[in-house]
């Protein structure tokens, strides 16, 4: 059923595919189209960009010194405090 799209099949997401199939006379629901596209290995183009939470600055960046020398054990409470800036 999904092979009827022709040359544009790589450009259709679930919403466009659902409209296209309904225009061709097929009675399909969006979840059915999701399942059929997944079974056929088709996926629509993802628009927009993803949020970038961490921006790597490369090797030239000044990093804070490791004052605890990767030893996170403390002899008494409140002696060493460690945090992560990611």
PDB file of N, CA, C and O in Angstrom:
ATOM      1  N   UNK A   1       0.822  -1.180   0.000  1.00  0.00           N
ATOM      2  CA  UNK A   1       0.000   0.000   0.000  1.00  0.00           C
ATOM      3  C   UNK A   1       0.874   1.254   0.000  1.00  0.00           C
ATOM      4  O   UNK A   1       0.537   2.228  -0.673  1.00  0.00           O
ATOM      5  N   UNK A   2       1.968   1.254   0.725  1.00  0.00           N
ATOM      6  CA  UNK A   2       2.808   2.437   0.800  1.00  0.00           C
ATOM      7  C   UNK A   2       3.644   2.651  -0.451  1.00  0.00           C
ATOM      8  O   UNK A   2       4.173   3.744  -0.650  1.00  0.00           O
ATOM      9  N   UNK A   3       3.775   1.647  -1.290  1.00  0.00           N
ATOM     10  CA  UNK A   3       4.568   1.769  -2.495  1.00  0.00           C
ATOM     11  C   UNK A   3       3.916   2.649  -3.558  1.00  0.00           C
ATOM     12  O   UNK A   3       4.527   2.913  -4.593  1.00  0.00           O
ATOM     13  N   UNK A   4       2.675   3.110  -3.320  1.00  0.00           N
ATOM     14  CA  UNK A   4       1.975   3.920  -4.304  1.00  0.00           C
ATOM     15  C   UNK A   4       2.444   5.367  -4.330  1.00  0.00           C
ATOM     16  O   UNK A   4       1.996   6.138  -5.179  1.00  0.00           O
ATOM     17  N   UNK A   5       3.317   5.748  -3.442  1.00  0.00           N
ATOM     18  CA  UNK A   5       3.735   7.141  -3.345  1.00  0.00           C
ATOM     19  C   UNK A   5       4.704   7.497  -4.456  1.00  0.00           C
ATOM     20  O   UNK A   5       4.733   8.648  -4.894  1.00  0.00           O
ATOM     21  N   UNK A   6       5.487   6.561  -4.919  1.00  0.00           N
ATOM     22  CA  UNK A   6       6.389   6.804  -6.040  1.00  0.00           C
ATOM     23  C   UNK A   6       7.660   7.507  -5.629  1.00  0.00           C
ATOM     24  O   UNK A   6       8.270   7.153  -4.619  1.00  0.00           O
ATOM     25  N   UNK A   7       8.072   8.509  -6.406  1.00  0.00           N
ATOM     26  CA  UNK A   7       9.357   9.171  -6.204  1.00  0.00           C
ATOM     27  C   UNK A   7       9.411   9.964  -4.909  1.00  0.00           C
ATOM     28  O   UNK A   7      10.498  10.213  -4.389  1.00  0.00           O
ATOM     29  N   UNK A   8       8.268  10.363  -4.380  1.00  0.00           N
ATOM     30  CA  UNK A   8       8.276  11.226  -3.201  1.00  0.00           C
ATOM     31  C   UNK A   8       8.250  10.431  -1.900  1.00  0.00           C
ATOM     32  O   UNK A   8       8.110  11.031  -0.835  1.00  0.00           O
ATOM     33  N   UNK A   9       8.379   9.121  -1.942  1.00  0.00           N
ATOM     34  CA  UNK A   9       8.203   8.342  -0.721  1.00  0.00           C
ATOM     35  C   UNK A   9       9.235   8.657   0.352  1.00  0.00           C
ATOM     36  O   UNK A   9       8.944   8.475   1.534  1.00  0.00           O
ATOM     37  N   UNK A  10      10.413   9.117  -0.004  1.00  0.00           N
ATOM     38  CA  UNK A  10      11.401   9.463   0.994  1.00  0.00           C
ATOM     39  C   UNK A  10      11.153  10.804   1.644  1.00  0.00           C
ATOM     40  O   UNK A  10      11.815  11.148   2.622  1.00  0.00           O
ATOM     41  N   UNK A  11      10.208  11.570   1.117  1.00  0.00           N
ATOM     42  CA  UNK A  11       9.951  12.905   1.637  1.00  0.00           C
ATOM     43  C   UNK A  11       8.694  12.985   2.482  1.00  0.00           C
ATOM     44  O   UNK A  11       8.380  14.051   3.012  1.00  0.00           O
ATOM     45  N   UNK A  12       7.976  11.901   2.621  1.00  0.00           N
ATOM     46  CA  UNK A  12       6.710  11.931   3.333  1.00  0.00           C
ATOM     47  C   UNK A  12       6.887  11.455   4.768  1.00  0.00           C
ATOM     48  O   UNK A  12       7.475  10.402   5.011  1.00  0.00           O
ATOM     49  N   UNK A  13       6.384  12.223   5.702  1.00  0.00           N
ATOM     50  CA  UNK A  13       6.281  11.792   7.084  1.00  0.00           C
ATOM     51  C   UNK A  13       4.912  11.184   7.300  1.00  0.00           C
ATOM     52  O   UNK A  13       4.156  10.989   6.348  1.00  0.00           O
ATOM     53  N   UNK A  14       4.590  10.883   8.543  1.00  0.00           N
ATOM     54  CA  UNK A  14       3.323  10.240   8.831  1.00  0.00           C
ATOM     55  C   UNK A  14       2.133  11.114   8.460  1.00  0.00           C
ATOM     56  O   UNK A  14       1.149  10.612   7.918  1.00  0.00           O
ATOM     57  N   UNK A  15       2.204  12.398   8.738  1.00  0.00           N
ATOM     58  CA  UNK A  15       1.065  13.264   8.447  1.00  0.00           C
ATOM     59  C   UNK A  15       0.814  13.390   6.947  1.00  0.00           C
ATOM     60  O   UNK A  15      -0.323  13.253   6.494  1.00  0.00           O
ATOM     61  N   UNK A  16       1.865  13.648   6.179  1.00  0.00           N
ATOM     62  CA  UNK A  16       1.690  13.765   4.723  1.00  0.00           C
ATOM     63  C   UNK A  16       1.294  12.435   4.110  1.00  0.00           C
ATOM     64  O   UNK A  16       0.483  12.391   3.186  1.00  0.00           O
ATOM     65  N   UNK A  17       1.869  11.341   4.625  1.00  0.00           N
ATOM     66  CA  UNK A  17       1.537  10.023   4.094  1.00  0.00           C
ATOM     67  C   UNK A  17       0.066   9.698   4.356  1.00  0.00           C
ATOM     68  O   UNK A  17      -0.607   9.134   3.494  1.00  0.00           O
ATOM     69  N   UNK A  18      -0.436  10.053   5.544  1.00  0.00           N
ATOM     70  CA  UNK A  18      -1.836   9.802   5.866  1.00  0.00           C
ATOM     71  C   UNK A  18      -2.746  10.573   4.916  1.00  0.00           C
ATOM     72  O   UNK A  18      -3.708  10.010   4.393  1.00  0.00           O
ATOM     73  N   UNK A  19      -2.456  11.852   4.687  1.00  0.00           N
ATOM     74  CA  UNK A  19      -3.259  12.665   3.764  1.00  0.00           C
ATOM     75  C   UNK A  19      -3.182  12.100   2.355  1.00  0.00           C
ATOM     76  O   UNK A  19      -4.196  12.003   1.664  1.00  0.00           O
ATOM     77  N   UNK A  20      -1.983  11.727   1.928  1.00  0.00           N
ATOM     78  CA  UNK A  20      -1.808  11.186   0.574  1.00  0.00           C
ATOM     79  C   UNK A  20      -2.616   9.902   0.386  1.00  0.00           C
ATOM     80  O   UNK A  20      -3.313   9.748  -0.617  1.00  0.00           O
ATOM     81  N   UNK A  21      -2.525   8.986   1.341  1.00  0.00           N
ATOM     82  CA  UNK A  21      -3.257   7.725   1.214  1.00  0.00           C
ATOM     83  C   UNK A  21      -4.762   7.940   1.259  1.00  0.00           C
ATOM     84  O   UNK A  21      -5.506   7.267   0.545  1.00  0.00           O
ATOM     85  N   UNK A  22      -5.215   8.869   2.088  1.00  0.00           N
ATOM     86  CA  UNK A  22      -6.653   9.163   2.126  1.00  0.00           C
ATOM     87  C   UNK A  22      -7.110   9.779   0.811  1.00  0.00           C
ATOM     88  O   UNK A  22      -8.213   9.490   0.348  1.00  0.00           O
ATOM     89  N   UNK A  23      -6.273  10.630   0.195  1.00  0.00           N
ATOM     90  CA  UNK A  23      -6.615  11.213  -1.108  1.00  0.00           C
ATOM     91  C   UNK A  23      -6.668  10.138  -2.197  1.00  0.00           C
ATOM     92  O   UNK A  23      -7.394  10.286  -3.181  1.00  0.00           O
ATOM     93  N   UNK A  24      -5.906   9.066  -2.024  1.00  0.00           N
ATOM     94  CA  UNK A  24      -5.923   7.961  -2.986  1.00  0.00           C
ATOM     95  C   UNK A  24      -7.108   7.021  -2.757  1.00  0.00           C
ATOM     96  O   UNK A  24      -7.301   6.065  -3.508  1.00  0.00           O
ATOM     97  N   UNK A  25      -7.904   7.299  -1.711  1.00  0.00           N
ATOM     98  CA  UNK A  25      -9.098   6.494  -1.464  1.00  0.00           C
ATOM     99  C   UNK A  25      -8.937   5.434  -0.390  1.00  0.00           C
ATOM    100  O   UNK A  25      -9.865   4.659  -0.157  1.00  0.00           O
ATOM    101  N   UNK A  26      -7.786   5.372   0.274  1.00  0.00           N
ATOM    102  CA  UNK A  26      -7.578   4.401   1.339  1.00  0.00           C
ATOM    103  C   UNK A  26      -8.091   4.962   2.662  1.00  0.00           C
ATOM    104  O   UNK A  26      -7.872   6.133   2.972  1.00  0.00           O
ATOM    105  N   UNK A  27      -8.775   4.119   3.442  1.00  0.00           N
ATOM    106  CA  UNK A  27      -9.222   4.526   4.764  1.00  0.00           C
ATOM    107  C   UNK A  27      -8.171   4.070   5.773  1.00  0.00           C
ATOM    108  O   UNK A  27      -8.137   2.899   6.152  1.00  0.00           O
ATOM    109  N   UNK A  28      -7.320   4.989   6.202  1.00  0.00           N
ATOM    110  CA  UNK A  28      -6.239   4.651   7.126  1.00  0.00           C
ATOM    111  C   UNK A  28      -6.238   5.637   8.287  1.00  0.00           C
ATOM    112  O   UNK A  28      -6.650   6.789   8.146  1.00  0.00           O
ATOM    113  N   UNK A  29      -5.774   5.171   9.417  1.00  0.00           N
ATOM    114  CA  UNK A  29      -5.582   6.025  10.579  1.00  0.00           C
ATOM    115  C   UNK A  29      -4.108   6.337  10.746  1.00  0.00           C
ATOM    116  O   UNK A  29      -3.251   5.683  10.151  1.00  0.00           O
ATOM    117  N   UNK A  30      -3.819   7.343  11.562  1.00  0.00           N
ATOM    118  CA  UNK A  30      -2.422   7.763  11.715  1.00  0.00           C
ATOM    119  C   UNK A  30      -1.565   6.684  12.359  1.00  0.00           C
ATOM    120  O   UNK A  30      -0.390   6.547  12.020  1.00  0.00           O
ATOM    121  N   UNK A  31      -2.128   5.924  13.274  1.00  0.00           N
ATOM    122  CA  UNK A  31      -1.334   4.872  13.919  1.00  0.00           C
ATOM    123  C   UNK A  31      -1.059   3.714  12.957  1.00  0.00           C
ATOM    124  O   UNK A  31      -0.009   3.073  13.020  1.00  0.00           O
ATOM    125  N   UNK A  32      -2.016   3.460  12.071  1.00  0.00           N
ATOM    126  CA  UNK A  32      -1.810   2.429  11.052  1.00  0.00           C
ATOM    127  C   UNK A  32      -0.681   2.840  10.116  1.00  0.00           C
ATOM    128  O   UNK A  32       0.167   2.023   9.758  1.00  0.00           O
ATOM    129  N   UNK A  33      -0.676   4.122   9.719  1.00  0.00           N
ATOM    130  CA  UNK A  33       0.379   4.614   8.845  1.00  0.00           C
ATOM    131  C   UNK A  33       1.721   4.560   9.567  1.00  0.00           C
ATOM    132  O   UNK A  33       2.732   4.194   8.968  1.00  0.00           O
ATOM    133  N   UNK A  34       1.739   4.924  10.859  1.00  0.00           N
ATOM    134  CA  UNK A  34       2.972   4.809  11.649  1.00  0.00           C
ATOM    135  C   UNK A  34       3.524   3.386  11.595  1.00  0.00           C
ATOM    136  O   UNK A  34       4.707   3.174  11.328  1.00  0.00           O
ATOM    137  N   UNK A  35       2.644   2.413  11.854  1.00  0.00           N
ATOM    138  CA  UNK A  35       3.069   1.012  11.886  1.00  0.00           C
ATOM    139  C   UNK A  35       3.542   0.539  10.522  1.00  0.00           C
ATOM    140  O   UNK A  35       4.572  -0.126  10.414  1.00  0.00           O
ATOM    141  N   UNK A  36       2.794   0.881   9.481  1.00  0.00           N
ATOM    142  CA  UNK A  36       3.163   0.436   8.137  1.00  0.00           C
ATOM    143  C   UNK A  36       4.486   1.071   7.684  1.00  0.00           C
ATOM    144  O   UNK A  36       5.317   0.401   7.072  1.00  0.00           O
ATOM    145  N   UNK A  37       4.676   2.349   7.981  1.00  0.00           N
ATOM    146  CA  UNK A  37       5.939   2.994   7.608  1.00  0.00           C
ATOM    147  C   UNK A  37       7.106   2.370   8.368  1.00  0.00           C
ATOM    148  O   UNK A  37       8.177   2.150   7.801  1.00  0.00           O
ATOM    149  N   UNK A  38       6.894   2.086   9.645  1.00  0.00           N
ATOM    150  CA  UNK A  38       7.951   1.448  10.434  1.00  0.00           C
ATOM    151  C   UNK A  38       8.272   0.068   9.890  1.00  0.00           C
ATOM    152  O   UNK A  38       9.440  -0.314   9.814  1.00  0.00           O
ATOM    153  N   UNK A  39       7.230  -0.695   9.506  1.00  0.00           N
ATOM    154  CA  UNK A  39       7.446  -2.030   8.938  1.00  0.00           C
ATOM    155  C   UNK A  39       8.208  -1.969   7.620  1.00  0.00           C
ATOM    156  O   UNK A  39       8.993  -2.868   7.318  1.00  0.00           O
ATOM    157  N   UNK A  40       7.986  -0.921   6.833  1.00  0.00           N
ATOM    158  CA  UNK A  40       8.659  -0.765   5.543  1.00  0.00           C
ATOM    159  C   UNK A  40      10.019  -0.083   5.663  1.00  0.00           C
ATOM    160  O   UNK A  40      10.737   0.046   4.671  1.00  0.00           O
ATOM    161  N   UNK A  41      10.378   0.354   6.869  1.00  0.00           N
ATOM    162  CA  UNK A  41      11.657   1.020   7.071  1.00  0.00           C
ATOM    163  C   UNK A  41      11.665   2.467   6.612  1.00  0.00           C
ATOM    164  O   UNK A  41      12.732   3.030   6.364  1.00  0.00           O
ATOM    165  N   UNK A  42      10.492   3.081   6.493  1.00  0.00           N
ATOM    166  CA  UNK A  42      10.390   4.474   6.058  1.00  0.00           C
ATOM    167  C   UNK A  42      10.287   5.390   7.271  1.00  0.00           C
ATOM    168  O   UNK A  42       9.668   5.039   8.275  1.00  0.00           O
ATOM    169  N   UNK A  43      10.891   6.550   7.170  1.00  0.00           N
ATOM    170  CA  UNK A  43      10.749   7.552   8.220  1.00  0.00           C
ATOM    171  C   UNK A  43      10.752   8.921   7.570  1.00  0.00           C
ATOM    172  O   UNK A  43      11.424   9.144   6.563  1.00  0.00           O
ATOM    173  N   UNK A  44      10.000   9.828   8.150  1.00  0.00           N
ATOM    174  CA  UNK A  44       9.914  11.177   7.612  1.00  0.00           C
ATOM    175  C   UNK A  44      11.128  12.002   8.005  1.00  0.00           C
ATOM    176  O   UNK A  44      11.922  11.601   8.856  1.00  0.00           O
ATOM    177  N   UNK A  45      11.258  13.148   7.379  1.00  0.00           N
ATOM    178  CA  UNK A  45      12.353  14.053   7.675  1.00  0.00           C
ATOM    179  C   UNK A  45      12.045  14.776   8.989  1.00  0.00           C
ATOM    180  O   UNK A  45      10.931  15.262   9.188  1.00  0.00           O
ATOM    181  N   UNK A  46      13.021  14.842   9.871  1.00  0.00           N
ATOM    182  CA  UNK A  46      12.853  15.540  11.134  1.00  0.00           C
ATOM    183  C   UNK A  46      13.220  17.001  10.925  1.00  0.00           C
ATOM    184  O   UNK A  46      14.322  17.320  10.480  1.00  0.00           O
ATOM    185  N   UNK A  47      12.292  17.874  11.249  1.00  0.00           N
ATOM    186  CA  UNK A  47      12.543  19.301  11.062  1.00  0.00           C
ATOM    187  C   UNK A  47      13.089  19.912  12.342  1.00  0.00           C
ATOM    188  O   UNK A  47      12.930  19.372  13.437  1.00  0.00           O
ATOM    189  N   UNK A  48      13.732  21.046  12.168  1.00  0.00           N
ATOM    190  CA  UNK A  48      14.253  21.754  13.329  1.00  0.00           C
ATOM    191  C   UNK A  48      15.565  21.144  13.791  1.00  0.00           C
ATOM    192  O   UNK A  48      16.063  20.177  13.217  1.00  0.00           O
ATOM    193  N   UNK A  49      16.092  21.720  14.814  1.00  0.00           N
ATOM    194  CA  UNK A  49      17.330  21.177  15.347  1.00  0.00           C
ATOM    195  C   UNK A  49      17.122  20.811  16.797  1.00  0.00           C
ATOM    196  O   UNK A  49      16.227  21.332  17.462  1.00  0.00           O
ATOM    197  N   UNK A  50      17.935  19.935  17.266  1.00  0.00           N
ATOM    198  CA  UNK A  50      17.821  19.483  18.644  1.00  0.00           C
ATOM    199  C   UNK A  50      18.478  20.485  19.574  1.00  0.00           C
ATOM    200  O   UNK A  50      19.394  21.205  19.177  1.00  0.00           O
ATOM    201  N   UNK A  51      18.015  20.529  20.794  1.00  0.00           N
ATOM    202  CA  UNK A  51      18.632  21.393  21.790  1.00  0.00           C
ATOM    203  C   UNK A  51      20.016  20.876  22.114  1.00  0.00           C
ATOM    204  O   UNK A  51      20.226  19.673  22.267  1.00  0.00           O
ATOM    205  N   UNK A  52      20.945  21.786  22.217  1.00  0.00           N
ATOM    206  CA  UNK A  52      22.312  21.406  22.539  1.00  0.00           C
ATOM    207  C   UNK A  52      22.593  21.857  23.958  1.00  0.00           C
ATOM    208  O   UNK A  52      22.624  23.053  24.246  1.00  0.00           O
ATOM    209  N   UNK A  53      22.795  20.901  24.835  1.00  0.00           N
ATOM    210  CA  UNK A  53      22.956  21.239  26.242  1.00  0.00           C
ATOM    211  C   UNK A  53      24.408  21.450  26.632  1.00  0.00           C
ATOM    212  O   UNK A  53      24.696  22.239  27.532  1.00  0.00           O
ATOM    213  N   UNK A  54      25.316  20.765  25.978  1.00  0.00           N
ATOM    214  CA  UNK A  54      26.728  20.897  26.292  1.00  0.00           C
ATOM    215  C   UNK A  54      27.484  21.208  25.013  1.00  0.00           C
ATOM    216  O   UNK A  54      27.350  20.492  24.020  1.00  0.00           O
ATOM    217  N   UNK A  55      28.264  22.253  25.031  1.00  0.00           N
ATOM    218  CA  UNK A  55      29.037  22.642  23.863  1.00  0.00           C
ATOM    219  C   UNK A  55      30.501  22.337  24.148  1.00  0.00           C
ATOM    220  O   UNK A  55      31.121  23.018  24.965  1.00  0.00           O
ATOM    221  N   UNK A  56      31.063  21.331  23.491  1.00  0.00           N
ATOM    222  CA  UNK A  56      32.469  21.019  23.742  1.00  0.00           C
ATOM    223  C   UNK A  56      33.355  22.143  23.239  1.00  0.00           C
ATOM    224  O   UNK A  56      33.156  22.661  22.140  1.00  0.00           O
ATOM    225  N   UNK A  57      34.323  22.512  24.041  1.00  0.00           N
ATOM    226  CA  UNK A  57      35.173  23.642  23.671  1.00  0.00           C
ATOM    227  C   UNK A  57      36.534  23.191  23.157  1.00  0.00           C
ATOM    228  O   UNK A  57      37.388  24.028  22.864  1.00  0.00           O
ATOM    229  N   UNK A  58      36.744  21.916  23.046  1.00  0.00           N
ATOM    230  CA  UNK A  58      37.999  21.418  22.503  1.00  0.00           C
ATOM    231  C   UNK A  58      39.120  21.372  23.530  1.00  0.00           C
ATOM    232  O   UNK A  58      38.893  21.546  24.727  1.00  0.00           O
ATOM    233  N   UNK A  59      40.295  21.143  23.056  1.00  0.00           N
ATOM    234  CA  UNK A  59      41.442  20.994  23.952  1.00  0.00           C
ATOM    235  C   UNK A  59      42.011  22.333  24.411  1.00  0.00           C
ATOM    236  O   UNK A  59      42.771  22.375  25.379  1.00  0.00           O
ATOM    237  N   UNK A  60      41.668  23.407  23.750  1.00  0.00           N
ATOM    238  CA  UNK A  60      42.231  24.707  24.085  1.00  0.00           C
ATOM    239  C   UNK A  60      41.578  25.353  25.301  1.00  0.00           C
ATOM    240  O   UNK A  60      42.091  26.342  25.825  1.00  0.00           O
ATOM    241  N   UNK A  61      40.462  24.812  25.750  1.00  0.00           N
ATOM    242  CA  UNK A  61      39.725  25.431  26.846  1.00  0.00           C
ATOM    243  C   UNK A  61      40.483  25.295  28.165  1.00  0.00           C
ATOM    244  O   UNK A  61      41.169  24.301  28.407  1.00  0.00           O
ATOM    245  N   UNK A  62      40.347  26.294  28.991  1.00  0.00           N
ATOM    246  CA  UNK A  62      40.938  26.238  30.331  1.00  0.00           C
ATOM    247  C   UNK A  62      40.013  25.441  31.228  1.00  0.00           C
ATOM    248  O   UNK A  62      38.851  25.805  31.411  1.00  0.00           O
ATOM    249  N   UNK A  63      40.511  24.382  31.773  1.00  0.00           N
ATOM    250  CA  UNK A  63      39.717  23.545  32.658  1.00  0.00           C
ATOM    251  C   UNK A  63      40.102  23.823  34.092  1.00  0.00           C
ATOM    252  O   UNK A  63      41.246  24.160  34.396  1.00  0.00           O
ATOM    253  N   UNK A  64      39.134  23.678  34.958  1.00  0.00           N
ATOM    254  CA  UNK A  64      39.401  23.863  36.384  1.00  0.00           C
ATOM    255  C   UNK A  64      40.343  22.757  36.858  1.00  0.00           C
ATOM    256  O   UNK A  64      40.231  21.617  36.406  1.00  0.00           O
ATOM    257  N   UNK A  65      41.251  23.074  37.745  1.00  0.00           N
ATOM    258  CA  UNK A  65      42.181  22.048  38.229  1.00  0.00           C
ATOM    259  C   UNK A  65      41.462  21.000  39.070  1.00  0.00           C
ATOM    260  O   UNK A  65      40.450  21.293  39.705  1.00  0.00           O
ATOM    261  N   UNK A  66      41.981  19.793  39.071  1.00  0.00           N
ATOM    262  CA  UNK A  66      41.428  18.695  39.851  1.00  0.00           C
ATOM    263  C   UNK A  66      42.067  18.728  41.239  1.00  0.00           C
ATOM    264  O   UNK A  66      43.115  18.124  41.468  1.00  0.00           O
ATOM    265  N   UNK A  67      41.421  19.442  42.158  1.00  0.00           N
ATOM    266  CA  UNK A  67      42.004  19.663  43.483  1.00  0.00           C
ATOM    267  C   UNK A  67      41.919  18.433  44.387  1.00  0.00           C
ATOM    268  O   UNK A  67      42.682  18.333  45.347  1.00  0.00           O
ATOM    269  N   UNK A  68      41.015  17.498  44.106  1.00  0.00           N
ATOM    270  CA  UNK A  68      40.891  16.310  44.952  1.00  0.00           C
ATOM    271  C   UNK A  68      41.611  15.111  44.349  1.00  0.00           C
ATOM    272  O   UNK A  68      41.594  14.022  44.921  1.00  0.00           O
ATOM    273  N   UNK A  69      42.232  15.306  43.214  1.00  0.00           N
ATOM    274  CA  UNK A  69      43.012  14.242  42.567  1.00  0.00           C
ATOM    275  C   UNK A  69      42.198  12.969  42.368  1.00  0.00           C
ATOM    276  O   UNK A  69      42.694  11.861  42.569  1.00  0.00           O
ATOM    277  N   UNK A  70      40.923  13.149  41.964  1.00  0.00           N
ATOM    278  CA  UNK A  70      39.977  12.046  41.693  1.00  0.00           C
ATOM    279  C   UNK A  70      39.719  11.176  42.912  1.00  0.00           C
ATOM    280  O   UNK A  70      39.231  10.055  42.767  1.00  0.00           O
ATOM    281  N   UNK A  71      40.029  11.653  44.093  1.00  0.00           N
ATOM    282  CA  UNK A  71      39.748  10.929  45.340  1.00  0.00           C
ATOM    283  C   UNK A  71      38.561  11.623  46.005  1.00  0.00           C
ATOM    284  O   UNK A  71      38.704  12.706  46.573  1.00  0.00           O
ATOM    285  N   UNK A  72      37.393  10.993  45.930  1.00  0.00           N
ATOM    286  CA  UNK A  72      36.174  11.624  46.423  1.00  0.00           C
ATOM    287  C   UNK A  72      35.784  11.196  47.824  1.00  0.00           C
ATOM    288  O   UNK A  72      34.663  11.462  48.258  1.00  0.00           O
ATOM    289  N   UNK A  73      36.669  10.551  48.531  1.00  0.00           N
ATOM    290  CA  UNK A  73      36.372  10.157  49.910  1.00  0.00           C
ATOM    291  C   UNK A  73      36.818  11.280  50.848  1.00  0.00           C
ATOM    292  O   UNK A  73      37.814  11.958  50.599  1.00  0.00           O
ATOM    293  N   UNK A  74      36.070  11.459  51.915  1.00  0.00           N
ATOM    294  CA  UNK A  74      36.394  12.506  52.893  1.00  0.00           C
ATOM    295  C   UNK A  74      36.550  11.879  54.267  1.00  0.00           C
ATOM    296  O   UNK A  74      35.833  10.943  54.621  1.00  0.00           O
ATOM    297  N   UNK A  75      37.484  12.399  55.028  1.00  0.00           N
ATOM    298  CA  UNK A  75      37.726  11.864  56.376  1.00  0.00           C
ATOM    299  C   UNK A  75      36.584  12.223  57.310  1.00  0.00           C
ATOM    300  O   UNK A  75      36.190  11.410  58.146  1.00  0.00           O
ATOM    301  N   UNK A  76      36.052  13.421  57.180  1.00  0.00           N
ATOM    302  CA  UNK A  76      34.940  13.886  58.025  1.00  0.00           C
ATOM    303  C   UNK A  76      33.908  14.548  57.118  1.00  0.00           C
ATOM    304  O   UNK A  76      34.233  14.953  56.002  1.00  0.00           O
ATOM    305  N   UNK A  77      32.666  14.660  57.588  1.00  0.00           N
ATOM    306  CA  UNK A  77      31.631  15.318  56.772  1.00  0.00           C
ATOM    307  C   UNK A  77      31.984  16.782  56.488  1.00  0.00           C
ATOM    308  O   UNK A  77      32.652  17.433  57.291  1.00  0.00           O
ATOM    309  N   UNK A  78      31.540  17.279  55.368  1.00  0.00           N
ATOM    310  CA  UNK A  78      31.732  18.661  54.928  1.00  0.00           C
ATOM    311  C   UNK A  78      33.197  19.029  54.705  1.00  0.00           C
ATOM    312  O   UNK A  78      33.546  20.208  54.768  1.00  0.00           O
ATOM    313  N   UNK A  79      34.047  18.065  54.452  1.00  0.00           N
ATOM    314  CA  UNK A  79      35.445  18.366  54.184  1.00  0.00           C
ATOM    315  C   UNK A  79      35.680  18.582  52.690  1.00  0.00           C
ATOM    316  O   UNK A  79      36.411  19.494  52.303  1.00  0.00           O
ATOM    317  N   UNK A  80      35.066  17.752  51.852  1.00  0.00           N
ATOM    318  CA  UNK A  80      35.186  17.882  50.402  1.00  0.00           C
ATOM    319  C   UNK A  80      33.795  18.018  49.788  1.00  0.00           C
ATOM    320  O   UNK A  80      32.890  17.234  50.074  1.00  0.00           O
ATOM    321  N   UNK A  81      33.654  19.010  48.957  1.00  0.00           N
ATOM    322  CA  UNK A  81      32.421  19.195  48.210  1.00  0.00           C
ATOM    323  C   UNK A  81      32.768  19.104  46.734  1.00  0.00           C
ATOM    324  O   UNK A  81      33.717  19.734  46.268  1.00  0.00           O
ATOM    325  N   UNK A  82      31.994  18.317  46.006  1.00  0.00           N
ATOM    326  CA  UNK A  82      32.255  18.100  44.589  1.00  0.00           C
ATOM    327  C   UNK A  82      31.000  18.460  43.814  1.00  0.00           C
ATOM    328  O   UNK A  82      29.885  18.200  44.266  1.00  0.00           O
ATOM    329  N   UNK A  83      31.185  19.059  42.646  1.00  0.00           N
ATOM    330  CA  UNK A  83      30.052  19.406  41.792  1.00  0.00           C
ATOM    331  C   UNK A  83      30.401  19.096  40.343  1.00  0.00           C
ATOM    332  O   UNK A  83      31.556  18.833  40.008  1.00  0.00           O
ATOM    333  N   UNK A  84      29.381  19.131  39.491  1.00  0.00           N
ATOM    334  CA  UNK A  84      29.565  18.845  38.075  1.00  0.00           C
ATOM    335  C   UNK A  84      28.893  19.978  37.304  1.00  0.00           C
ATOM    336  O   UNK A  84      27.734  20.300  37.563  1.00  0.00           O
ATOM    337  N   UNK A  85      29.609  20.583  36.363  1.00  0.00           N
ATOM    338  CA  UNK A  85      29.097  21.716  35.623  1.00  0.00           C
ATOM    339  C   UNK A  85      28.489  21.343  34.278  1.00  0.00           C
ATOM    340  O   UNK A  85      28.378  22.196  33.397  1.00  0.00           O
ATOM    341  N   UNK A  86      28.092  20.078  34.102  1.00  0.00           N
ATOM    342  CA  UNK A  86      27.416  19.712  32.861  1.00  0.00           C
ATOM    343  C   UNK A  86      25.965  19.822  33.117  1.00  0.00           C
ATOM    344  O   UNK A  86      25.159  19.565  32.223  1.00  0.00           O
TER     345      UNK A  86
END
